Amino acid sequence: MGFGVLMAAASLVRPEYLVGLGAAAVLGLGRRHGRRGVAAAALAAALALAAVIAVAARSDGEGRSWFAFGQQFAVNLVEATGAGPDPNVEWRSVVARSFPSSRSIPDAVRENPRMVAWHLGYNVRRLPRGLANLLLPVPSFVPWPFPLRAAVAAAALWLVLVTAAAGARRTARARRPSLDPLLALATIPLVSLLFRPAARHLEPLLPLALVLTGAALKSEPDPAPSALRTASRGLFGGMLLLGLASPWAFWARTPPPSQALTGWIRDLRQDARTRPIRLLATWYGERTCGLVGPSCRAVSIDEFRGGRDADAALLGPDWDARADVRSDPRLRSLPSRPEDYGCTASAPPADGFRFIRCGPSLR
């Protein structure tokens, strides 16, 4: 009862928790009333889902769900094709190719069901990668060589799956507290298939995985201890220690930030005290503006091409390789000939970044 109340309260903030609430109702009624209870709970869950979809279909403007779906669809499409603009910033231009008139997820399903199905299939294929990143005890910002990181991730995923299955068998044979709340929580990540499965979206799986894995590795009074269980404990302990040590090793080898780069941000912060700053940048624009101050606004490349002015430009190492830059002579010549726009560029570039200042605005 308490679990259901908490899940209902959480669904007021994050609607995807309704999936876990419905799963808890199905499990609870199924244990009490058998198949009739499951059928009744499934019908109630279907009606609730239909009501949510109906409300979303009638909502005006771009809601949070459409923003998440559109941006992640754009990321998947650009990743699959290997070409296109920055999907995190200019996702609308990518989405408009497949869903030109859609403003919600139900609109997209009606307008182009084939591309929605492709998006779901792509996410299903990415699901093992998300699970491996969830279980890998090494943070994503640690730049491990790819083969080594992939090998450790695959080993962690395999160990957890095998030991969790053994733990599920041991839990089923023993009289222990019900795992229904954890099973209900484990259904919430299914919502991420509609967007893009990432490790943080799959975190509701962790409690169930930890309990089942712990049940498999737990020491039991046994005259003949299992060598496999002992070896598995050692492997899990080694991976946890590896995860704890890797950020510190990465931090020790991280060079300090370039003085030129910090100087550019410091100068922009001083200018932002007297006037608003419009900064042309790619995906890191919002992060840079967060360092500059509240009067800084990031201008995307799509907005700049549409005629939006900017006071400065921060061009990253990926600028010349971007498809939207290569296809636009104006953008392509900006780093090499800033004087054509009445601007001056930093010399030399710092850490692959180029800083261009213009006044009163970048044209």
C-alpha positions as CSV (number, residue, x, y, z in Angstrom):
1,M,0.0,0.0,0.0
2,G,2.8,2.4,1.0
3,F,4.7,1.6,-2.2
4,G,1.6,2.4,-4.3
5,V,1.1,5.7,-2.6
6,L,4.7,6.7,-3.1
7,M,4.6,5.7,-6.8
8,A,1.4,7.7,-7.3
9,A,3.0,10.7,-5.7
10,A,6.2,10.3,-7.9
11,S,4.1,10.1,-11.0
12,L,2.8,13.6,-10.4
13,V,6.4,14.8,-11.1
14,R,7.5,12.1,-13.6
15,P,4.6,10.6,-15.5
16,E,6.7,7.5,-16.5
17,Y,6.3,6.2,-12.9
18,L,2.7,5.4,-13.9
19,V,4.2,2.4,-15.7
20,G,5.6,1.1,-12.4
21,L,2.4,1.8,-10.6
22,G,0.5,-0.2,-13.2
23,A,3.0,-3.1,-13.0
24,A,2.6,-3.1,-9.2
25,A,-1.2,-3.3,-9.5
26,V,-0.9,-6.2,-12.0
27,L,1.5,-8.1,-9.7
28,G,-0.6,-7.5,-6.6
29,L,-3.9,-8.4,-8.1
30,G,-2.4,-11.3,-9.8
31,R,-1.2,-12.8,-6.6
32,R,-4.5,-12.2,-4.8
33,H,-7.1,-13.0,-7.5
34,G,-5.2,-14.9,-10.1
35,R,-6.0,-14.4,-13.8
36,R,-9.1,-12.3,-13.2
37,G,-7.1,-9.8,-11.1
38,V,-4.4,-9.6,-13.8
39,A,-7.0,-8.9,-16.5
40,A,-8.7,-6.2,-14.5
41,A,-5.4,-4.5,-13.7
42,A,-4.3,-4.7,-17.3
43,L,-7.5,-3.1,-18.5
44,A,-7.2,-0.3,-15.9
45,A,-3.6,0.3,-17.0
46,A,-4.6,0.4,-20.7
47,L,-7.3,2.9,-19.9
48,A,-4.9,5.1,-17.9
49,L,-2.4,4.9,-20.8
50,A,-5.1,5.9,-23.3
51,A,-6.0,8.9,-21.1
52,V,-2.4,10.0,-20.9
53,I,-2.0,9.7,-24.7
54,A,-5.3,11.6,-25.3
55,V,-4.2,14.5,-23.0
56,A,-0.8,14.6,-24.8
57,A,-2.5,14.6,-28.2
58,R,-4.7,17.6,-27.2
59,S,-1.9,19.6,-25.6
60,D,-0.9,22.8,-27.4
61,G,2.8,23.8,-28.1
62,E,5.9,21.7,-27.5
63,G,5.7,19.8,-24.3
64,R,8.5,18.1,-22.4
65,S,7.8,14.7,-23.9
66,W,8.0,16.1,-27.5
67,F,11.2,17.9,-26.8
68,A,12.8,14.7,-25.4
69,F,11.4,12.5,-28.2
70,G,12.5,14.9,-30.9
71,Q,16.0,15.6,-29.6
72,Q,16.7,11.9,-29.1
73,F,15.2,10.9,-32.4
74,A,17.6,13.5,-34.0
75,V,20.5,12.1,-32.1
76,N,19.7,8.5,-33.3
77,L,19.2,9.6,-36.9
78,V,22.4,11.6,-37.1
79,E,24.3,8.8,-35.4
80,A,22.9,6.2,-37.8
81,T,23.6,8.2,-41.0
82,G,26.8,9.8,-39.9
83,A,25.8,13.2,-41.3
84,G,23.7,16.2,-40.3
85,P,23.8,19.2,-37.9
86,D,24.3,19.1,-34.2
87,P,21.3,17.1,-33.0
88,N,21.4,18.3,-29.4
89,V,21.0,21.9,-30.5
90,E,19.3,21.9,-33.9
91,W,17.1,18.9,-33.4
92,R,14.0,20.6,-34.9
93,S,15.6,20.8,-38.3
94,V,16.4,17.1,-38.2
95,V,12.9,16.1,-36.9
96,A,11.2,18.2,-39.5
97,R,12.4,15.9,-42.3
98,S,10.5,13.0,-40.9
99,F,7.7,14.7,-39.0
100,P,7.2,18.1,-40.6
101,S,3.8,18.9,-38.9
102,S,4.1,17.0,-35.7
103,R,4.1,18.7,-32.3
104,S,3.6,15.7,-30.0
105,I,4.4,12.0,-29.9
106,P,0.9,10.9,-31.0
107,D,1.2,13.3,-33.9
108,A,4.5,11.6,-34.9
109,V,2.9,8.2,-34.7
110,R,0.1,9.2,-37.0
111,E,2.2,11.2,-39.5
112,N,5.1,8.7,-40.0
113,P,4.7,5.4,-38.1
114,R,7.6,3.9,-40.1
115,M,10.2,6.3,-38.7
116,V,8.7,5.9,-35.2
117,A,9.2,2.1,-35.5
118,W,12.7,2.7,-36.8
119,H,13.5,4.8,-33.8
120,L,12.1,2.2,-31.3
121,G,14.1,-0.5,-33.1
122,Y,17.3,1.5,-32.9
123,N,16.8,2.1,-29.2
124,V,16.2,-1.7,-28.6
125,R,19.6,-2.3,-30.3
126,R,21.2,0.3,-28.0
127,L,19.7,-1.2,-24.9
128,P,22.6,-3.6,-24.1
129,R,25.0,-0.7,-24.4
130,G,23.0,1.3,-21.8
131,L,22.9,-1.7,-19.5
132,A,26.6,-2.2,-19.7
133,N,27.2,1.5,-19.0
134,L,24.8,1.3,-16.0
135,L,26.7,-1.7,-14.5
136,L,30.2,-0.6,-15.4
137,P,31.7,1.0,-12.2
138,V,33.9,3.3,-14.3
139,P,32.4,6.8,-14.9
140,S,31.8,7.7,-18.5
141,F,34.1,10.7,-18.4
142,V,37.2,8.5,-17.9
143,P,38.8,8.1,-21.3
144,W,39.6,4.5,-21.3
145,P,40.8,2.9,-24.6
146,F,37.7,1.6,-26.4
147,P,38.6,-2.2,-26.5
148,L,39.5,-2.2,-22.7
149,R,36.3,-0.3,-21.7
150,A,34.2,-2.5,-24.0
151,A,35.7,-5.7,-22.5
152,V,35.1,-4.6,-18.9
153,A,31.6,-3.5,-19.7
154,A,30.8,-6.9,-21.4
155,A,32.3,-8.7,-18.4
156,A,30.2,-6.7,-15.9
157,L,27.0,-7.2,-17.9
158,W,27.6,-10.9,-18.2
159,L,28.5,-11.4,-14.5
160,V,25.4,-9.5,-13.3
161,L,23.0,-11.3,-15.7
162,V,24.4,-14.8,-14.7
163,T,24.5,-14.1,-11.0
164,A,21.1,-12.4,-11.0
165,A,19.5,-15.4,-12.7
166,A,21.1,-17.7,-10.0
167,G,19.9,-15.3,-7.3
168,A,16.3,-15.3,-8.7
169,R,16.3,-19.1,-8.5
170,R,17.5,-19.1,-4.9
171,T,15.0,-16.4,-4.0
172,A,12.1,-18.3,-5.5
173,R,13.0,-21.4,-3.5
174,A,13.3,-19.5,-0.2
175,R,10.6,-17.8,1.9
176,R,11.7,-14.2,1.7
177,P,10.1,-10.8,1.4
178,S,8.3,-10.2,-1.8
179,L,10.2,-8.7,-4.7
180,D,7.1,-7.3,-6.3
181,P,8.0,-3.6,-5.6
182,L,11.5,-4.1,-7.2
183,L,9.9,-5.8,-10.2
184,A,7.5,-2.9,-10.6
185,L,10.4,-0.4,-10.4
186,A,12.2,-2.5,-13.1
187,T,9.4,-1.8,-15.6
188,I,9.9,2.0,-15.6
189,P,13.0,1.9,-17.9
190,L,10.7,0.6,-20.7
191,V,9.6,4.2,-21.2
192,S,13.2,5.1,-22.2
193,L,12.7,3.0,-25.4
194,L,10.5,5.8,-26.6
195,F,13.4,8.3,-26.3
196,R,16.9,6.9,-26.0
197,P,18.1,4.4,-23.4
198,A,20.9,5.8,-21.3
199,A,22.5,4.5,-18.1
200,R,20.7,7.1,-16.0
201,H,17.3,6.0,-17.4
202,L,17.9,2.4,-16.4
203,E,18.7,3.1,-12.8
204,P,15.4,1.6,-11.6
205,L,16.8,-1.8,-12.6
206,L,19.7,-1.4,-10.0
207,P,17.8,-2.4,-6.8
208,L,16.5,-5.6,-8.4
209,A,19.9,-6.5,-9.9
210,L,21.7,-5.8,-6.6
211,V,19.2,-7.9,-4.5
212,L,19.3,-10.9,-6.9
213,T,23.1,-10.7,-7.4
214,G,23.6,-10.5,-3.6
215,A,21.3,-13.5,-3.1
216,A,23.5,-15.5,-5.5
217,L,26.8,-14.5,-3.9
218,K,25.6,-14.7,-0.3
219,S,27.5,-17.2,1.9
220,E,25.4,-20.1,2.9
221,P,26.1,-22.8,5.5
222,D,27.5,-25.4,3.2
223,P,30.0,-28.2,3.8
224,A,31.3,-27.8,0.3
225,P,31.8,-24.1,-0.6
226,S,31.4,-23.2,-4.2
227,A,34.6,-22.2,-6.0
228,L,32.5,-20.4,-8.7
229,R,30.8,-18.3,-6.0
230,T,34.1,-17.4,-4.5
231,A,35.6,-16.4,-7.8
232,S,32.5,-14.3,-8.7
233,R,32.9,-12.4,-5.4
234,G,36.5,-11.7,-6.2
235,L,35.6,-10.4,-9.7
236,F,32.9,-8.1,-8.4
237,G,35.2,-6.8,-5.7
238,G,37.9,-6.2,-8.3
239,M,35.6,-4.3,-10.6
240,L,34.4,-2.1,-7.8
241,L,37.9,-1.2,-6.8
242,L,38.7,-0.5,-10.4
243,G,35.8,1.9,-10.6
244,L,36.8,3.7,-7.4
245,A,40.4,4.1,-8.6
246,S,39.8,5.1,-12.2
247,P,38.5,8.7,-11.6
248,W,41.5,9.5,-9.4
249,A,43.9,8.2,-12.0
250,F,42.2,10.2,-14.7
251,W,42.2,13.4,-12.5
252,A,46.0,13.0,-11.9
253,R,46.7,12.9,-15.6
254,T,44.2,15.7,-16.6
255,P,46.1,18.9,-17.8
256,P,45.0,22.3,-16.4
257,P,42.7,24.3,-18.6
258,S,44.3,26.7,-21.1
259,Q,44.9,30.2,-19.8
260,A,43.7,31.6,-23.1
261,L,40.4,29.7,-22.9
262,T,39.7,30.8,-19.3
263,G,40.7,34.4,-20.3
264,W,38.1,34.5,-23.0
265,I,35.4,33.4,-20.6
266,R,36.6,35.9,-18.1
267,D,36.4,38.8,-20.6
268,L,32.9,37.7,-21.7
269,R,31.8,37.7,-18.0
270,Q,33.0,41.3,-17.6
271,D,31.2,42.4,-20.7
272,A,28.0,40.6,-19.5
273,R,27.9,42.9,-16.5
274,T,27.0,45.9,-18.7
275,R,25.1,44.3,-21.6
276,P,23.6,41.1,-22.8
277,I,26.0,38.7,-24.6
278,R,24.9,36.6,-27.6
279,L,27.3,33.7,-28.0
280,L,27.4,31.6,-31.2
281,A,28.5,28.1,-30.2
282,T,27.6,24.5,-30.8
283,W,26.5,22.0,-28.1
284,Y,28.7,23.6,-25.5
285,G,27.0,27.0,-25.9
286,E,24.7,26.6,-22.9
287,R,27.5,25.4,-20.7
288,T,29.7,28.3,-21.7
289,C,26.9,30.8,-21.0
290,G,26.4,29.2,-17.6
291,L,30.0,30.3,-16.8
292,V,29.5,33.8,-18.3
293,G,26.4,34.7,-16.4
294,P,22.6,35.1,-16.7
295,S,22.8,37.8,-19.3
296,C,24.5,35.4,-21.8
297,R,22.4,33.7,-24.4
298,A,23.6,30.9,-26.7
299,V,22.8,31.3,-30.4
300,S,22.7,28.0,-32.3
301,I,24.1,27.7,-35.8
302,D,20.6,27.2,-37.1
303,E,19.5,30.5,-35.6
304,F,22.6,32.2,-36.9
305,R,21.9,31.0,-40.4
306,G,18.4,32.3,-40.1
307,G,19.6,35.8,-39.4
308,R,20.1,35.9,-35.6
309,D,22.9,38.2,-34.5
310,A,25.7,37.3,-32.2
311,D,28.3,39.3,-30.3
312,A,31.0,36.6,-30.2
313,A,31.6,33.1,-31.5
314,L,33.3,30.2,-29.8
315,L,34.2,27.6,-32.4
316,G,35.1,24.1,-31.2
317,P,37.5,21.6,-32.8
318,D,34.5,20.0,-34.7
319,W,33.6,23.2,-36.5
320,D,35.3,22.4,-39.9
321,A,34.0,18.8,-39.9
322,R,30.4,19.7,-39.4
323,A,28.1,19.0,-42.3
324,D,26.1,22.3,-41.9
325,V,29.3,24.3,-41.9
326,R,30.7,22.6,-45.0
327,S,27.5,23.3,-46.9
328,D,27.4,27.0,-46.0
329,P,30.2,29.2,-47.5
330,R,29.5,31.9,-45.0
331,L,30.1,29.7,-42.0
332,R,33.0,27.9,-43.6
333,S,34.9,31.2,-44.1
334,L,34.2,32.6,-40.7
335,P,37.3,31.2,-38.9
336,S,39.7,32.0,-41.7
337,R,38.4,35.4,-42.7
338,P,36.6,37.0,-39.7
339,E,37.6,40.4,-40.9
340,D,35.0,40.0,-43.7
341,Y,32.4,40.3,-41.0
342,G,34.1,43.1,-39.1
343,C,35.4,40.7,-36.5
344,T,38.7,39.7,-35.0
345,A,39.8,36.2,-34.1
346,S,42.0,34.9,-31.3
347,A,45.4,33.9,-32.3
348,P,46.5,31.2,-31.9
349,P,43.6,28.8,-31.1
350,A,43.6,27.3,-27.6
351,D,42.9,23.6,-27.1
352,G,41.3,23.5,-30.6
353,F,38.9,26.3,-29.8
354,R,38.8,29.6,-31.7
355,F,37.3,32.7,-30.2
356,I,35.9,35.5,-32.5
357,R,34.7,38.9,-31.1
358,C,32.6,41.3,-33.1
359,G,30.9,44.6,-32.4
360,P,28.3,45.5,-32.1
361,S,27.2,42.1,-33.4
362,L,28.4,39.3,-35.6
363,R,26.8,39.6,-39.0
